[in-house]
Amino acid sequence: MNETTTTTTITTTSAWPILVIATLGSFIAPFTGTSMNVALPAIGIHFQMSASLLAWTATTYLLSTAIFLIPMGRLADIYGKRIFYLGGMSLYLLVSVISIHAPNYQIFILLRFFQGIAAAMIFSTGMAILISHYPRHQRGRILGINSVAVYLGLFFGPLLGGIATERWGWNGIFWLISLFVLPLPLLVFLHIPRDKPLAQGEKFAIHGPLLYAAGITGLIMGFSNITKPWGMLLTVSSLFILFYFISSQQKQMHPLIPVNLFRDNLKLSLAGLSAFIHYSATFAVQFLLGLYLQHVKGASPEVVGKVLMVQPVFMIIFSPLAGLLSDKINTAIIAAVGMFVSMIGIGALALLNDQSSFYYIGGALAILGVGIGLFSAPNTNAILGSAEKRYHGIISSVIGTMRLTGQMLSMGVATTFLSIFLGSSQITAQRYPLLIKSSNYTLAFFTILCAVGVVTSIKRR
């Protein structure tokens, strides 16, 4: 009884600033990503980059975040979550400011790599800090609110990114990001209390993160070049490295990833797999539409931003509702419905041609927004509800890893089809039909992925 009373007191008095800070932190990455999607053509022109190389400006960020997310989560369990959350915010601000003055695309991509490290420090700790201050029966509502922040980032990213790119050029986006992140390190310092590390004194074995990083990096680079013999060889080799990594983790006293937890918990494994599938199928959609709208339809960055923000509007509307329902209804049902609706939206976009109207694209994005809004919070609630509280830190990192590896696979698929149809050439008017064709094939593949995700979501009932 005393424990419950204490939790309630924390929730109603001191936890709301933590919710605000965590919500603002969750806004950063989607805002950066979607605003970058609008600016990609301008970045490509400025640095004279090909379509496949341009895709790596997004993939590099995702790759570094995925590599460092779980190791940062493990280090945060050993040394404390607050210090890594604060460090991540500070590094994100520093890299954003430096990116404004990037002299060439090599430096720009390198800065995106360091920005991904900062994101890993933020996302490996933010959710764990948040849920530690709220009782279980409020988790769905809190996760729903946190999801709204993600979708607000998706909403304002294309809108403000389009305006900034049109007014001040591609680096205007990084001015916006820097101004937004500027107060966050101070807010974290003032309002998030020091935490007692749950794994204090445990060892951090470096060979585990090295194997994991080598496997993930090789897999993404290999898959992005799967049409070439060396790409196929690198993909297969990386899968063997990851298999060895997973096998070795089962023998560790203090593993980087608690593999046994997933092996013995089917509900947790299926919910994680569903999250991976959903992110794989949905992330690259806006990247492809950004290229299609600006090149094929001749839309300005500002107009593109307004079209792309249709999707997050519906995500914002349906995510809190789905979060509330997940506290009362079987999460598998809501997540399966969300996955199915996403499949319909992506399937509609797979039929795009040079005559497709803005209304058709907006309608398909609205359907996709409903699907994502219904899926995300209930599925996350299911993952967290399937594990003991002492695992919430590492599970939060695993959720982030599922998201990021899914996003990387999504970009890898998009990059592969772009490479098949367009090669390493820049996108010109003569190649617009090939751009449309590559988008059609990519989105058809994503539609099939969603169909598989509907099955994995239903199975965990």
ABEGO torsion letter per residue (X at the ends): XAAAAAAAAAAAAAAAAAAAAAAAAAAAAAAAAAAAAAAAAAAAAAAGBBAAAAAAAAAAAAAAAAAAAAAAAAAAAAAEAAAAAAAAAAAAAAAAAAAAABABAAAAAAAAAAAAAAAAAAAAAAAAAAAAABBAAAAAAAAAAAAAAAAAAAAAAAAAAAAAAAAAEAAAAAAAAAAAAAAAAAAAAAABBBBBBAABGBBBBAAAAAAAAAAAAAAAAAAAAAABAAAAAAAAAAAAAAAAAAAAAAABABBABBAAAAAABAAAAAAAAAAAAAAAAAAAAAAAAAAAAAAAAGBBAAAAAAAAAAAAAAAAAAAAAAAAAAAABBAAAAAAAAAAAAAAAAAAAAABBAABBAAAAAAAAAAAAAAAAAAAAAAAAAAAAABBAAAAAAAAAAAAAAAAAAAAAAAAAAAAAAAAAAEABBBBAAAAAAAAAAAAAAAAAAAAAAAAAAAAAAAAX
